[in-house]
Amino acid sequence: MSNRTIPVIITAAVTSVVTLFAAARLQQSGSGLFGGKEKKAIPVNYAGFNRMASVSASAPVDFEPAAEASVQAVVHIKTTTNRQVHTVKDDFWGGQYYAIQPEQRGAGSGVVVSDNGYIVTNNHVVAGTDVVTVTFNDRFTTKAKVVGTDPSTDIAVLKVEEKELPFMEFGNSDDVRLGQWVLAVGYPFTLDATVTAGIVSAKARSIGINSTRAANAVESFIQTDAAVNPGNSGGALVNMKGQLIGINSAIASPTGAYAGYSYSIPANLVRKVVNDIIATGSVQRGYLGIQFFDRRNLTPEKMTELGIDRNEGVYVAGIQPGSGAEEGGLKKGDFITRINDLPVRTEPELLEKVATYKPGDHISVTYLRSGETYKTTVQLKKLSTGATQLLGANFRELSDSEKKELGVSSGLLVTEINDGPLAEQTQMKKNFVLRTINSKQVKTVNELQQIVEQARRLEMAGIYPGSRSYYYYGVDLQ
């Protein structure tokens, strides 16, 4: 290599280094070729990996404390309906025949809610049964008494004569949030106590199942994906604190077994029903006095016309005369948005909130009218539909002499049949002695009133004076 070549190589190397350095500086500063600022390119990242909404990291959820505590308070319920034989008179062909109902057995779950033996379960677990037994987690078994039932919410209360029982405290179901972890505890398929886990996938769900048993059904279920199967009915839905936030009641399934969704009655509603039944033997339910649409049955065009598709809240489709809603100033076309400052977005939410109060209670109602927000106070009233009005007949209780003459311990005498379901759907005649409705003995007109208000289908059984045959009449209340 000549001495003249070395300076050339050194000069070229220095020039390259300087050029690369200058280019790097220009790229870092964002300067363009002519010294102006270039528009920065949109950054490309994996979707949401390090630019997602902030979520605080937390330790893995530990289900063990809540599971261990809750299984002690969840019980296995077994029911028996005794074999029955009735003599039925055939009015069409003449003569009579025997109707035999074989012994039936069922099972479900329940939750102990007090240390002195009160247990909550589903109405459909114990309805129409003769014997109810309860088995605790330690396998102790005893008979239970049905204190009262509420078909409208599918709740029943049992009582066992035991003391110092482990029980579950109620949580606040208004605090339940979408996505939170929950446990379902019960006795599926008559297995021992079983715990499954899932999350809350929806709130205030109405699936129409209670309306098959009650004319004034209340449905505002907590929907979860915790596995619930036959036998879980009446069991506990539990939060991570071990508190009762719902009573498992139903599943959505094409097969009858778990297929992804289960439904629980909110604890706040359960607590109100349980307290009423323990105190009075029946549910004291207050009514707002409005009519509303079921949005599932409305066409998109009708919803647009009413403005329902653009508003959160319950559209008031009508006001019952003399109701608390009318006295409080509510009108057709209003949108109810809050009850006692708790948000109300859908019809099931409204039913749930109002159903936690009793007749005579005053509640605050926030509503929209012509785009403006107003607030009023409404006094809830008792639903004014009597058995006479619903059935189209008059009833009275039997006198002691009539009971002795008929050889019965109780019953109601039909003194008049007018226009209504009984006249339209049956051949019942005046002087019929009503003994049972839906397999439940009827002793007073008040008991009849409560059953008729809550039921949608009535199976009525009784006798006529001078006849030893039992007569059966079925009535559908629309």
C-alpha positions as CSV (number, residue, x, y, z in Angstrom):
1,M,0.0,0.0,0.0
2,S,1.4,3.4,-1.0
3,N,1.9,6.3,1.4
4,R,-0.7,8.3,-0.6
5,T,-3.4,5.7,-0.1
6,I,-3.4,5.8,3.7
7,P,-4.7,9.5,4.0
8,V,-7.5,8.7,1.5
9,I,-8.7,5.7,3.6
10,I,-8.6,7.7,6.8
11,T,-10.5,10.6,5.3
12,A,-13.2,8.2,3.9
13,A,-13.6,6.5,7.3
14,V,-14.0,9.8,9.2
15,T,-16.5,11.0,6.6
16,S,-18.6,7.9,7.0
17,V,-18.6,8.1,10.8
18,V,-19.6,11.8,10.7
19,T,-22.4,11.1,8.2
20,L,-23.9,8.2,10.3
21,F,-23.7,10.4,13.4
22,A,-25.5,13.3,11.7
23,A,-28.2,11.0,10.2
24,A,-28.9,9.5,13.7
25,R,-29.2,13.0,15.2
26,L,-31.6,14.1,12.4
27,Q,-33.7,11.0,13.0
28,Q,-33.9,11.5,16.8
29,S,-34.8,15.2,16.4
30,G,-37.4,14.5,13.8
31,S,-36.0,17.2,11.4
32,G,-36.9,16.9,7.8
33,L,-34.6,17.2,4.8
34,F,-35.1,20.9,4.8
35,G,-34.9,21.5,8.5
36,G,-38.8,21.4,9.1
37,K,-40.5,19.0,11.5
38,E,-41.9,15.8,10.0
39,K,-45.3,14.4,11.1
40,K,-44.6,11.5,13.5
41,A,-45.8,8.1,12.4
42,I,-48.6,6.5,14.3
43,P,-47.0,4.0,16.8
44,V,-47.8,0.3,16.3
45,N,-48.3,-1.9,19.3
46,Y,-49.9,-5.2,20.2
47,A,-53.6,-4.3,20.8
48,G,-54.0,-3.0,24.4
49,F,-51.0,-4.9,25.8
50,N,-49.4,-1.9,27.5
51,R,-51.9,0.8,26.6
52,M,-55.0,-0.8,28.1
53,A,-57.2,0.9,30.7
54,S,-55.5,0.7,34.0
55,V,-56.4,-2.3,36.1
56,S,-54.9,-2.8,39.5
57,A,-53.1,-6.1,39.9
58,S,-54.2,-8.2,42.8
59,A,-53.4,-11.4,44.4
60,P,-55.1,-14.6,43.1
61,V,-58.6,-15.0,44.6
62,D,-58.7,-17.5,47.5
63,F,-62.1,-19.2,47.7
64,E,-61.2,-21.4,50.7
65,P,-62.4,-19.2,53.6
66,A,-65.8,-18.4,52.0
67,A,-66.3,-22.0,50.9
68,E,-65.5,-23.5,54.3
69,A,-67.8,-21.1,56.1
70,S,-70.7,-21.4,53.8
71,V,-71.0,-25.2,53.6
72,Q,-71.7,-25.2,57.3
73,A,-74.8,-23.2,56.8
74,V,-76.2,-24.8,53.7
75,V,-78.5,-27.8,54.2
76,H,-79.9,-30.7,52.1
77,I,-83.7,-30.7,51.9
78,K,-85.7,-33.8,51.1
79,T,-89.5,-33.7,50.6
80,T,-92.3,-36.3,50.4
81,T,-95.8,-35.9,49.0
82,N,-98.0,-38.7,50.4
83,R,-99.9,-41.1,48.1
84,Q,-103.5,-39.8,47.7
85,V,-106.7,-41.6,46.6
86,H,-109.7,-39.5,45.7
87,T,-113.2,-40.4,44.6
88,V,-114.1,-38.3,41.6
89,K,-117.6,-37.9,40.2
90,D,-117.9,-37.9,36.4
91,D,-120.6,-35.3,35.5
92,F,-120.4,-36.1,31.8
93,W,-120.6,-40.0,31.7
94,G,-122.1,-40.5,35.1
95,G,-120.8,-42.7,37.9
96,Q,-117.5,-42.2,39.7
97,Y,-113.9,-43.4,39.6
98,Y,-110.8,-43.4,41.8
99,A,-108.0,-41.0,41.1
100,I,-104.6,-42.1,42.6
101,Q,-101.7,-39.9,43.0
102,P,-98.6,-42.0,43.9
103,E,-96.1,-40.9,46.6
104,Q,-93.7,-38.4,45.3
105,R,-90.2,-37.5,46.5
106,G,-88.1,-34.4,45.8
107,A,-84.9,-32.7,46.9
108,G,-83.2,-29.3,47.0
109,S,-81.1,-27.1,49.2
110,G,-81.6,-24.5,51.8
111,V,-79.6,-21.9,53.8
112,V,-79.7,-21.4,57.6
113,V,-80.2,-17.7,58.2
114,S,-80.5,-17.7,62.0
115,D,-79.0,-19.6,64.9
116,N,-82.4,-20.6,66.2
117,G,-83.4,-22.7,63.1
118,Y,-84.9,-20.6,60.4
119,I,-84.0,-21.8,56.9
120,V,-84.7,-20.2,53.5
121,T,-85.2,-22.2,50.4
122,N,-87.3,-22.0,47.1
123,N,-91.1,-22.2,47.1
124,H,-90.9,-24.7,44.3
125,V,-88.8,-27.1,46.5
126,V,-91.5,-27.5,49.2
127,A,-94.8,-26.4,47.5
128,G,-97.5,-29.0,48.0
129,T,-95.4,-31.4,50.0
130,D,-96.4,-33.3,53.2
131,V,-93.1,-34.0,54.9
132,V,-89.9,-32.0,54.8
133,T,-86.6,-33.2,56.3
134,V,-83.3,-31.3,56.6
135,T,-79.8,-32.8,56.7
136,F,-77.0,-30.6,57.9
137,N,-73.4,-30.7,56.7
138,D,-72.5,-33.0,59.7
139,R,-75.2,-35.4,58.5
140,F,-77.6,-34.6,61.4
141,T,-81.2,-35.0,60.0
142,T,-84.4,-33.6,61.4
143,K,-87.9,-32.7,60.3
144,A,-88.7,-29.1,59.3
145,K,-91.9,-27.1,59.4
146,V,-92.9,-24.9,56.5
147,V,-93.5,-21.5,58.1
148,G,-94.7,-19.8,54.9
149,T,-94.1,-19.4,51.2
150,D,-94.2,-16.7,48.5
151,P,-94.7,-18.0,45.0
152,S,-94.2,-14.4,43.6
153,T,-90.5,-14.5,44.5
154,D,-90.1,-18.3,44.8
155,I,-89.1,-18.1,48.4
156,A,-90.1,-20.4,51.3
157,V,-89.2,-20.3,55.0
158,L,-88.7,-23.5,57.1
159,K,-88.1,-23.9,60.8
160,V,-86.3,-26.7,62.7
161,E,-86.3,-27.0,66.5
162,E,-82.5,-26.6,67.0
163,K,-80.4,-24.0,68.7
164,E,-77.0,-22.4,68.2
165,L,-76.8,-23.4,64.5
166,P,-74.1,-22.1,62.1
167,F,-75.9,-19.6,59.9
168,M,-75.0,-17.3,57.0
169,E,-75.3,-13.5,57.3
170,F,-77.0,-11.5,54.5
171,G,-74.8,-9.4,52.3
172,N,-76.1,-6.3,50.4
173,S,-77.1,-7.5,46.9
174,D,-77.2,-3.8,45.7
175,D,-73.4,-3.9,46.0
176,V,-73.0,-6.9,43.6
177,R,-71.0,-5.9,40.5
178,L,-70.6,-7.5,37.1
179,G,-67.5,-9.6,36.9
180,Q,-67.1,-10.2,40.6
181,W,-66.4,-13.7,41.8
182,V,-69.1,-15.7,43.5
183,L,-69.7,-19.2,44.9
184,A,-72.8,-21.4,44.4
185,V,-73.2,-23.8,47.4
186,G,-75.8,-26.6,47.4
187,Y,-76.6,-30.3,47.0
188,P,-76.8,-31.0,43.3
189,F,-78.0,-34.5,42.2
190,T,-78.4,-35.4,45.9
191,L,-74.6,-35.3,46.3
192,D,-72.9,-34.0,49.5
193,A,-72.4,-30.2,49.8
194,T,-70.8,-29.0,46.6
195,V,-69.1,-25.6,45.9
196,T,-68.7,-24.2,42.4
197,A,-67.3,-20.8,41.4
198,G,-68.1,-18.3,38.7
199,I,-68.6,-14.6,38.1
200,V,-71.7,-12.4,38.0
201,S,-72.5,-12.1,34.3
202,A,-75.7,-10.0,34.5
203,K,-78.1,-8.3,37.0
204,A,-81.8,-7.7,37.1
205,R,-82.6,-10.6,34.7
206,S,-86.2,-11.6,34.1
207,I,-86.8,-15.0,32.6
208,G,-90.5,-15.5,33.2
209,I,-90.3,-18.6,35.3
210,N,-92.1,-17.2,38.4
211,S,-95.0,-16.0,36.3
212,T,-96.0,-19.7,35.8
213,R,-96.7,-20.0,39.5
214,A,-97.8,-16.5,40.5
215,A,-100.0,-13.7,39.0
216,N,-97.8,-10.9,40.5
217,A,-94.4,-12.4,39.9
218,V,-91.3,-10.5,40.9
219,E,-88.1,-11.4,39.0
220,S,-84.8,-9.6,39.1
221,F,-82.3,-12.4,39.1
222,I,-78.5,-12.2,39.5
223,Q,-77.1,-14.2,36.6
224,T,-73.9,-16.1,37.0
225,D,-71.8,-18.8,35.3
226,A,-71.3,-20.7,38.5
227,A,-72.4,-24.3,37.8
228,V,-75.9,-25.0,39.3
229,N,-77.7,-28.2,38.7
230,P,-81.0,-29.9,39.8
231,G,-80.8,-30.1,43.6
232,N,-79.1,-26.7,43.9
233,S,-82.4,-24.9,44.1
234,G,-82.6,-23.0,47.4
235,G,-78.9,-23.1,47.9
236,A,-76.6,-20.1,48.5
237,L,-74.9,-17.6,46.2
238,V,-72.0,-16.3,48.2
239,N,-69.5,-13.5,47.9
240,M,-65.8,-13.7,48.8
241,K,-66.6,-12.4,52.3
242,G,-68.8,-15.5,52.9
243,Q,-72.0,-13.5,52.9
244,L,-75.3,-14.6,51.3
245,I,-76.0,-12.4,48.3
246,G,-78.6,-14.6,46.6
247,I,-80.7,-17.8,46.7
248,N,-80.1,-20.1,43.7
249,S,-83.4,-20.6,42.0
250,A,-83.2,-21.5,38.3
251,I,-81.0,-22.4,35.3
252,A,-81.2,-21.7,31.6
253,S,-80.7,-25.1,29.9
254,P,-82.1,-27.1,27.0
255,T,-81.4,-30.3,28.8
256,G,-82.4,-29.6,32.4
257,A,-78.8,-29.6,33.6
258,Y,-76.3,-26.8,33.8
259,A,-75.5,-25.3,30.4
260,G,-73.8,-22.0,31.2
261,Y,-76.3,-19.7,33.1
262,S,-77.8,-19.8,36.6
263,Y,-80.1,-17.4,38.3
264,S,-80.3,-16.3,41.9
265,I,-82.8,-14.2,43.9
266,P,-81.1,-11.1,45.3
267,A,-80.4,-11.2,49.0
268,N,-82.1,-7.9,49.8
269,L,-85.4,-9.2,48.3
270,V,-84.9,-12.5,50.1
271,R,-84.3,-10.8,53.5
272,K,-87.5,-8.8,53.2
273,V,-89.6,-11.8,52.3
274,V,-88.1,-13.9,55.0
275,N,-88.7,-11.2,57.7
276,D,-92.3,-10.8,56.6
277,I,-93.0,-14.5,56.7
278,I,-91.4,-15.0,60.1
279,A,-93.3,-12.0,61.6
280,T,-96.7,-12.5,60.0
281,G,-96.8,-15.8,58.1
282,S,-97.2,-14.0,54.7
283,V,-95.6,-11.3,52.6
284,Q,-96.6,-7.7,53.0
285,R,-95.9,-6.2,49.6
286,G,-96.4,-2.6,48.7
287,Y,-97.3,-1.5,45.1
288,L,-96.4,1.7,43.3
289,G,-99.5,1.7,41.1
290,I,-98.0,2.0,37.6
291,Q,-98.3,0.0,34.4
292,F,-95.3,-0.6,32.2
293,F,-94.3,-2.4,29.1
294,D,-92.1,-5.5,28.9
295,R,-89.5,-4.2,26.4
296,R,-88.8,-7.8,25.2
297,N,-92.3,-7.7,23.6
298,L,-92.0,-4.3,21.9
299,T,-91.0,-3.8,18.3
300,P,-88.1,-1.5,17.6
301,E,-90.5,0.9,15.9
302,K,-92.7,1.0,19.0
303,M,-89.7,1.6,21.3
304,T,-88.5,4.4,19.0
305,E,-92.0,5.9,19.1
306,L,-92.1,5.9,22.9
307,G,-88.5,7.0,23.2
308,I,-87.7,3.9,25.3
309,D,-84.6,3.1,23.2
310,R,-83.0,6.4,24.1
311,N,-83.6,6.5,27.8
312,E,-82.4,4.4,30.8
313,G,-85.3,4.0,33.1
314,V,-88.8,2.6,33.2
315,Y,-91.4,4.1,30.9
316,V,-94.7,4.7,32.7
317,A,-97.4,3.3,30.4
318,G,-100.3,4.0,32.7
319,I,-101.3,5.0,36.3
320,Q,-103.8,3.1,38.4
321,P,-106.5,5.3,39.8
322,G,-106.2,5.9,43.6
323,S,-102.7,4.6,43.7
324,G,-99.7,6.1,45.4
325,A,-98.2,6.9,42.0
326,E,-101.2,9.0,41.1
327,E,-101.2,10.8,44.5
328,G,-97.4,11.4,44.0
329,G,-98.0,13.2,40.7
330,L,-96.6,10.6,38.3
331,K,-98.1,10.6,34.9
332,K,-98.2,8.4,31.7
333,G,-95.0,9.1,29.7
334,D,-92.7,9.7,32.6
335,F,-89.5,7.7,32.9
336,I,-88.7,6.5,36.4
337,T,-84.9,6.5,36.9
338,R,-84.2,6.1,40.6
339,I,-85.9,4.7,43.7
340,N,-84.6,6.1,47.0
341,D,-81.6,7.4,45.0
342,L,-80.7,3.9,43.7
343,P,-80.6,3.7,39.9
344,V,-83.4,1.9,38.1
345,R,-82.7,1.1,34.5
346,T,-85.1,-1.7,33.7
347,E,-88.5,-3.0,34.7
348,P,-87.1,-6.0,36.7
349,E,-84.9,-3.5,38.7
350,L,-88.0,-1.4,39.5
351,L,-89.9,-4.5,40.7
352,E,-87.0,-5.6,42.8
353,K,-86.5,-2.2,44.5
354,V,-90.2,-1.7,45.2
355,A,-90.8,-5.2,46.4
356,T,-88.3,-4.6,49.3
357,Y,-90.9,-2.3,50.9
358,K,-94.3,-2.9,52.5
359,P,-97.7,-1.1,52.2
360,G,-97.6,2.3,54.0
361,D,-93.8,2.9,53.3
362,H,-92.9,6.2,51.6
363,I,-90.3,6.0,48.9
364,S,-88.5,8.7,46.9
365,V,-89.1,8.4,43.1
366,T,-86.9,10.3,40.6
367,Y,-88.3,10.6,37.1
368,L,-87.8,12.3,33.8
369,R,-90.6,14.3,32.1
370,S,-90.0,16.1,28.8
371,G,-86.3,15.9,29.4
372,E,-86.4,17.5,32.9
373,T,-85.6,15.6,36.1
374,Y,-88.1,15.7,39.0
375,K,-88.4,13.9,42.4
376,T,-91.5,13.0,44.3
377,T,-92.5,10.9,47.4
378,V,-94.9,8.0,46.9
379,Q,-96.7,6.0,49.6
380,L,-96.9,2.4,48.6
381,K,-100.3,0.7,48.9
382,K,-101.6,-2.8,49.1
383,L,-102.8,-4.4,45.9
384,S,-106.6,-4.1,45.9
385,T,-107.7,-7.4,44.1
386,G,-109.8,-9.7,46.2
387,A,-110.5,-13.4,45.7
388,T,-114.2,-12.5,44.9
389,Q,-113.1,-10.1,42.2
390,L,-110.5,-12.5,40.7
391,L,-112.7,-15.6,40.8
392,G,-116.1,-14.2,40.4
393,A,-117.6,-15.9,43.5
394,N,-118.5,-15.2,47.1
395,F,-117.0,-17.2,50.0
396,R,-117.6,-17.5,53.7
397,E,-116.0,-19.6,56.4
398,L,-117.9,-22.6,57.7
399,S,-119.6,-22.4,61.1
400,D,-118.8,-25.0,63.8
401,S,-122.1,-26.7,63.3
402,E,-121.6,-26.9,59.5
403,K,-118.1,-28.4,60.1
404,K,-119.6,-31.0,62.4
405,E,-122.4,-31.8,60.0
406,L,-120.0,-32.2,57.0
407,G,-117.4,-34.1,59.0
408,V,-114.6,-31.6,58.2
409,S,-112.2,-29.5,60.2
410,S,-112.2,-26.5,57.9
411,G,-113.4,-25.2,54.6
412,L,-115.0,-22.3,52.7
413,L,-118.6,-22.3,51.5
414,V,-119.3,-20.9,48.0
415,T,-122.4,-18.7,48.6
416,E,-122.7,-17.2,45.1
417,I,-121.1,-17.7,41.7
418,N,-121.2,-14.7,39.4
419,D,-119.5,-13.8,36.1
420,G,-115.8,-14.8,36.2
421,P,-113.3,-17.6,35.8
422,L,-115.2,-20.1,37.9
423,A,-118.3,-19.7,35.9
424,E,-116.5,-19.6,32.6
425,Q,-114.0,-22.5,33.2
426,T,-115.7,-24.9,35.6
427,Q,-119.1,-26.5,36.5
428,M,-118.8,-25.5,40.1
429,K,-122.1,-24.8,41.8
430,K,-123.3,-22.8,44.7
431,N,-122.8,-24.5,48.2
432,F,-119.6,-26.1,47.1
433,V,-117.3,-26.5,50.1
434,L,-113.7,-25.6,49.2
435,R,-111.2,-27.7,51.1
436,T,-107.9,-27.2,49.4
437,I,-106.2,-25.0,46.7
438,N,-103.0,-26.2,45.1
439,S,-102.9,-29.0,47.7
440,K,-102.9,-26.5,50.5
441,Q,-105.7,-26.6,53.1
442,V,-107.9,-23.4,53.2
443,K,-109.3,-22.4,56.5
444,T,-110.1,-18.6,56.2
445,V,-111.1,-16.2,53.5
446,N,-107.9,-14.3,54.1
447,E,-105.9,-17.4,53.3
448,L,-107.9,-17.8,50.1
449,Q,-107.2,-14.2,49.3
450,Q,-103.4,-14.6,49.6
451,I,-103.3,-17.8,47.5
452,V,-105.4,-16.3,44.7
453,E,-103.3,-13.1,44.6
454,Q,-100.1,-15.1,44.2
455,A,-101.1,-18.0,42.0
456,R,-101.7,-18.1,38.2
457,R,-103.1,-21.7,38.1
458,L,-105.5,-23.0,40.8
459,E,-106.3,-26.6,41.5
460,M,-109.4,-26.5,43.7
461,A,-110.7,-29.5,45.6
462,G,-113.7,-30.0,47.8
463,I,-117.1,-31.5,48.4
464,Y,-120.8,-30.8,48.1
465,P,-123.2,-31.3,51.2
466,G,-124.8,-34.7,51.1
467,S,-122.1,-36.2,48.8
468,R,-119.0,-38.3,49.9
469,S,-117.2,-37.7,46.6
470,Y,-114.4,-35.2,46.1
471,Y,-114.7,-32.8,43.2
472,Y,-111.8,-31.1,41.4
473,Y,-111.8,-27.9,39.4
474,G,-108.9,-26.2,37.6
475,V,-108.8,-22.4,36.9
476,D,-106.3,-20.4,35.0
477,L,-106.0,-16.8,36.1
478,Q,-104.9,-14.5,33.2
